[in-house]
Amino acid sequence: MNEGGKRTVRSFVRREGRLTPSQARALQELWPRWGVQPQGVLDLDALFGRQAPRTLEIGFGNGESLAEMAAAAPDEDFLGIEVHRPGVGHLLLRIEDLGLNNVRVICADAVEVLESHLADASLDRVLLFFPDPWPKKRHHKRRILQPAFIGQVARVLKPGGSFHLATDWQPYAERMLEEMDRADAFENTAGRGHYAPRPAYRPTTKFERRGLALGHGVWDLLYRRREAA
């Protein structure tokens, strides 16, 4: 995305692997049913065909956690954003396998979607699970959790809505905590300077369970959108 001739630093690189035949089929046959190509501000009531609590997951990976959360909460709606097509294809297959009607999928830059395609106070919850930590110092500017991004999350969340972050990279967890505790629009539900227990609704991934078995840490951060002044 270019603005005024300046290149915007992206939080991702398209390291896209080869699509499996089933993922390719999903993108061709299932995308028209559950995929969303944003144009203008999305009408989420029209998109889902109802009014319901709405969760956005940014960077859902292969979509296993998103599909599990949606299956466990059929009375809620889930919107997922992911830039990597194999992951999108995998989630579409899970939606089909589980017979889900409460999931919609966007394959696009999450920052652009937040800035241009979501209305103010349109979401009840935003999830950011295991974003790329960009561990090298020279790459920190690529991290998605920047003040402008936090401001956009605050804008699209309803007052009282939640922003849930999780990472398995401790230096990034510390930076997340610092950035979020500094944000006036949010209140740390665990208390300033503290991480939160993993909420029951967040599934543990195979990768996460393997890391925990090896003694690796996982840090959850849970924030509440403050009431508008």
N, C-alpha and C positions, 0 to 999 in steps of 0.2 A: 504494500500500500504506500503510495507516495502522496505527500501533502506539500505543496509549495516547492516541489522539486527536491525535497529532502527525503532520504530513504529512512523508513521506519524500521527500527530494530525488532526483529521477530523473536518470539520465545521458543521457536521450534525450527528444526531442519527436516525436510522431507526425506528421511531415510527409509523410503518405502520398499519393503520386500516384495517378492513376487506373490501375486494373488493365487490362491488355490482355485481349482475349478469351481468348488462350491461357493467360495467368496465372490468369484466373478459372476456366477449365476445370481447370487443374492443382489449384487449391485445392479444387475440388469433387470431382474424380475421383481425383486422385493422393494427396491428403492422407490419406485413410483407410489407404493402404498404408504411407506413409513418415512421416507426421506423428505427433507425440506430444503428448498433452494430459496434462501431469504431474499425478498425484494421489498424494500421499505420496512416499516415497523410491523412485526408479526402480530396478527390477531390470534392470540393463543386460545381463546374460547372457540373460534372457528376452526382452528387447527386441530383441536382435540374433540370438538363437537360437544363440549360441556363446560361447566364451571367446576373447578376442583383445585385443591392445593397443588402447587406446581414446584417442582424441583428441577434445577439445571445442574448437570454435571459437565464440567469443563475438562476435556482431555480424558475420555473414558477408556482409553487403551483398547483392549479387545472386547470391552462391554460386558464382561461376565458380572461384575459387581452391579452395574446399572440394571441389567436384566434381572438379577436376583432381588434387588430393591423394588423394582417395579412389580415383580410377581408377588412379593410380600405385601404390597400396598395397592390393590386394584382400584381403590377409590381415590388415588392420587395420580397426577400426571407427571411424566418425566421427559425432559428434553435433554439430549446428549449432544455434545460437540466434540468432534475428533477430526484431525487433519489427515490421518493415515488411512488410506482406503482398505487395507486388509483388516484393520480393526473395525471399520464401519461394516464391512461385509460380514465379519464374524458376529457382530451384534445383530445385524438383520437376520441372520440364521437363527440366533437364539430367540429373537422375538417370534419368529415363525414357529420354532420348536415348542415354545412355551405358550403360544396362542395369546400373546399380549396385545392389548388394544390401547394401552396407556403410555406408549413410548413413541417419540418422534426423534429423528436423527438429522443432524446437520454436519456436513463435511466442509468445514471452512475455518478460517482464522477466528478463534474465540474472541480476541480483542475487537476485531471488526464487528462481530455479531453483537457484542455488548454495546459498542459505541453507536451502531446504526440500526439495529434490527429488534431491539427489545425496549418495550415501553417502561416508563417510570413505574416503580412499585408493582411490577407484574409478576414477581416470583416470591414464593414463600421460603425457599431454601436454595443456596448455591453451594456446590461441592467442588473442591479442588483437591483431588487425591493423587499423591505421588507425582507432582509435576517434575519436569526435568530440572535437577538442581544446578546444572551448569557449574560444576565445582571449581573450575579454574577461575582465578580472580579476574582475568581479562574477559571472561564470558559472563560475569555477574549481571552485566547490563541486559543480557538476554532473558534473565529470570522473569517469569510472567508476573510475579507479585511485586509490582511497583506501585507508587502512590496513585498514579492515574488509573491503573487497573482497579485498585481498591475503591477509588471514587466511583467508577462505573458499576462495580458490584453493589455499592451502597445505593446507587441511583435505582437499579432495577429491583432491589429487594423492598418488600413491604416493611413498614415499621414493625419491629418485633420479629422479623424474619431472621434466619440464621445463615451464617457463612461458616462452613466446616472445611478445614484444611487438614491434610495429613501428609507426612513425609517420613522416609526412613533415612534421611541424610541429616545428621545432627546439626552441622553448621547452618544448613538451610532452615531447619526448625527454629534455631535461635534467631536467625534473621527474620523469619516469618513472625515470630512472637514480638520482636522489636517493632517491625513495621505495623502490625495490626494493633498493638497496644498504643501506638502513636496516633492511630486513626480516630478522629473525634466521632465519626459516625457509628463506631462499633464499641460494644462492651464485651470484655472477656468474661464468659460465663463461669470460668474456673477461678477468676480473680486475676488481677493484673500481674503479669510475670509468670503465670502458671499454665501448664498444659492441661488438657482435659482427658478424662478416661474415654476410651473408644465407645461411642454410642452403639447400642445394640443394632441399629439399622445399618451400620457400615459393615459389609461383609469383609472377611479377611481373604486375601487372594492367595493362590498357591505360592507365588513369589514371596509374599509377606510371611506366610507360615514357615516357609523354608528359612527365611532370614531370622525369624524369631527362634527357631530351633537351633540356629547357630549362634544365638546370643545377640543378634543385631537388634537395635532399638527401633521403635516406631513412635512417632509423636503426633498426637491429634491436637488441633486447636479449634475451639468452638466459640464463635462470636455472635452476639445478638445485635441486630440493627436497631440503633436507638430511635426513639420516637422523634418525629420531625419537630423542630423547634417552632 
